Amino acid sequence: MNAARRTCLAFALAAASAAPYAAGPGPGPDNDMDAATALSDTNSRAMRGREIVPPGVILNLKGKQRNLVWQGSYIVNTSGCIDCHTHPTYSPGGDPFQGQPERVNAEQYMSGGRQFGPFTAPNLTPDNAGRPAGLTREEFVRTLRTGHNPHDPAGEILQVMPWPAVGKMTTRDLYAIYEYLRAIPSLPDNPNPGP
């Protein structure tokens, strides 16, 4: 590449990278710098979500929105979801609370089984139709916003599940969780539930 082409390429790259900053404040209380930061944060969460899928959990990405899958992985794998919906949470020899290198229990990943008195965390893996916990996306979001699973009797509210907090997530975050759960392996209910 000759010097003139390198110079043109350098100017083009500099102009492209400066464009978000040159736009100035946008409409509303936020400006473009905030939007660029938010986009960067979303991308970094998706990148991290891809990195932290537990070893042994083989995702089915066919027909899935990959960026949402990775964002969902970030939320599920950093927010304590596996602590209740995977029992035991860690494989033998992989419990970081025992000073061991972390190894999530991929064999029972998200298949439920953690018991809290009379309540057992449900299996959130996809059913035969590919629906996590047998719920459509709309049912899933509504369950997390209201605490009522449409498969339960009327008036029954989820106990133990922190749905009042999770339900405050953005709709996109809840869609991301759903998309990730659609991608994980389908498993039968955990055969060995326990505390």
N, C-alpha and C positions, 0 to 999 in steps of 0.2 A: 504494500500500500504506500503510495507516494505521500509526501509531506502535505500537499494541498488536501488530499482526501482525509488524512488523519486530522487536520485542522477542522475541516467541515464536520467530521464525525464528532469531534470533541465539542464543537459549538452546539450541534444538534443534541447531544447527550446533556450538556449543561442546560440548554433551554428546556428540555423535557423535564429534567429534575427540578428546575426552578418554577415551572408553571404552577404547581399548587400554591406556592408562596406568593406569587405575583397576582393572584386573583383578588386578594384583599378580602375584607369582611363580607360574609354572605348575609342572606336574610336571617332575621331572628337574632336571638341573644348569642348564638355561637358564630364563630367565623370559620373560614375554610381550614385554618390551621387545626382547629378542633376536629373537623371532619377528617382531615388527613391523619390525625392522631388516632381517632376512632377506627379508621380503616386499618391503620397499622396494627392496632391492638387486636382487631378481629383476625387479621392475617396471622399475627403471632400466636393467638390462641389456637387457630386451626393448625398451624405448624406444630405447636406443642402437643395438641390433641392427637396428631398423627404419630408423634414420637412415643406417647405414653399408653398406647393400646397394650394391654398386658400380653407378654409373650405367651403363645399357645392359644390366644383368642384369634381365630381366623375370620376376618370380616368378608362378607359377601357384598361387594361394591357394585355389582351389576344393577343398573337402573337406579342407583342411588345418587343423590346430590352430594358429591364427595366433600365439598367445603363444609356443608352442614354436618356430614358424618364426623369430620375431624373436630368441628366446634362442639358437637355433642359429646365426643370422646373427652374433650377437655373438661366439660362440665361434669359428666358422670364420674370420670376418674380422678377429679380433684375436689369433689363436693361431698364425699362420704357415701354416695349411693351404694357402692359395693360393700360397705360395712354392714348393711342390712340385707341387701338383695343377693349377696354371695355368702354362703355358709359352708365351711368356715371361710373367712375372708382370705386367708393365706394358705398356701400349700405347706405341707410339713417341711420344716427347715427354712421357711421363707417368711417368717414373722419378724418385721422390723422392730416390733416392741420387745422382742427377745434378743435384740442385737444381731439378728440374722439378716442377710441380704434379702430385700423384699422380693417375693414371688407370689403374685396374686393367684388364687385358686382358679385356674382357667377351666378345670373340669366341671365346676359348678357355677361359673361366671354368670351372675344375674339370674340364676334359677331360683332365687328365694331361699327360704328356710330359716332365717334368723328369727328366733322366737322371743317375744316379749310378753311373758305371762300367757294369757289366752290368745294373743295375736301372733301371727306368723307372717313375715314379709313375703309378698307374693313373687312368683316367677314373672320376670319382665322380658324374657326372651320371646322372639316372634313365634306366633302360632303357625299352623300349616298354611295360612293365607298371608303370612309375613307381617302380621299385626302384633306389635309388642303387647304382651299381656292380653291379647285378643281384642284390643281396642283400636278403633280408627284413630287417625290423628286428631280429629275434632273431639272425640270422646276422651282421649288422653289429656288434651289441654284442659277440657272442662273438668275432668277428674282432679287435676292438679290445682285448678282454680277454685273448685267448690268443695273438695274433699269427699265427693260422692262418686263411687265407681258405678256406672250404669248397670253392671252385672250384679250388683248387690241389691238387697231389698230397699225400697223407698225409705228415705229418712236415715239410712245407715251412713255414718261418716267414718272415714278412714281414721284409725287411731295409730299413734306412734309416728306415722309418716308425717314429716314436717311440711305438709301441703300448704299451710298458711304462708310459709316463707317461700317455698318453691313456686307457688302460684303467682308471686309478685315478679317473677322473671319476665322478660319480654316474650312476646309470642314467638319471635324468631329463636330465642334461646330454647323455648319448649319444643319448637319444631326441630331444632338441632338435636336435642335429647332423643326425640322420637326417631329421627332419621338414623342416629347412631344405633339405637336399640333395634331398628329394622335390620341393621347390617350384622349384628352379632349372631353367633350360632344359636339355632333353636335347640332348647334342651327340655327334657321333661322336668316336672317339679322336683326340687331337691329331695332325694330319697332319705336323707338323714338330717331333718330339721333339728335345731337345738338353740340354746341361748348363746 
